[in-house]
Amino acid sequence: MIFGFNSFNQSQFNDFKKSQYNKIYAHEAKHKAKGGALAGPIVIEKDNNGVAISGHVNIKMPQLDKNNPDKTIKDAKTVISSALAPSDPSSQDLKVASQAKAILSNAQDIKEKNKEKGNKLNYFA
């Protein structure tokens, strides 16, 4: 008998473990696929019974680059796309997307101000 899974036989428990892992892995794989070079590896956390209970993919949040807002805009859009890639984004996914949207907005404002001033932007930074 496995703690917390009294009504499962070993075969059912193994099927449940596999199903849980696959479900969490698929969610995290969507983040990873959309995150590209900004995304880290997929990490799956398991409980004491070996059942997958959560997962994550670290993503590099863009830093606001006043000299190159286009790069910040591109990276922020990648982070937003990655965070919202699964059909069932978690509260943490939504938080990451919100942070990236704020950075995106700031970068767009800087780009517009630079455009109004006629500043030359460093597109190769």
Residue pairs with C-beta under 8 A, 6 or more apart in sequence:
2 8
2 13
2 49
3 48
3 49
4 49
5 13
5 16
5 49
8 16
16 51
17 49
17 50
17 51
17 52
20 51
20 52
20 53
21 44
21 52
23 52
24 44
24 52
24 53
24 54
24 55
25 42
25 44
25 52
25 55
26 86
27 55
27 86
27 88
28 42
28 43
28 44
28 55
28 56
28 57
29 42
30 85
30 86
31 39
31 57
31 59
31 82
31 83
31 85
31 86
31 93
32 39
32 41
32 42
32 57
32 82
33 85
34 78
34 81
34 82
34 85
35 57
35 59
35 78
35 79
35 81
35 82
36 78
36 82
38 59
38 60
38 62
38 75
38 78
38 79
38 82
39 57
39 58
39 59
39 60
39 82
40 57
40 58
40 59
40 60
41 57
41 58
42 55
42 57
43 55
43 56
43 57
43 58
44 52
44 54
44 55
45 52
45 53
45 54
45 55
45 56
46 52
46 53
47 53
56 92
57 82
59 79
59 82
59 83
59 96
60 75
60 79
61 79
61 96
61 99
61 100
61 103
62 71
62 72
62 75
62 76
62 79
62 100
62 103
62 107
63 72
64 72
64 103
64 106
64 107
64 110
65 71
65 72
65 107
65 125
66 110
67 121
67 122
67 125
68 121
68 122
68 123
68 125
69 107
69 108
69 110
69 111
69 114
69 121
70 107
70 111
70 121
70 123
71 125
72 103
72 104
72 106
72 107
73 104
73 107
73 108
73 111
76 100
76 101
76 103
76 104
76 107
77 100
77 104
79 96
79 97
79 100
80 97
80 100
80 101
80 104
83 89
83 93
83 94
83 96
83 97
83 100
84 93
84 94
84 97
86 93
89 97
111 121
114 121
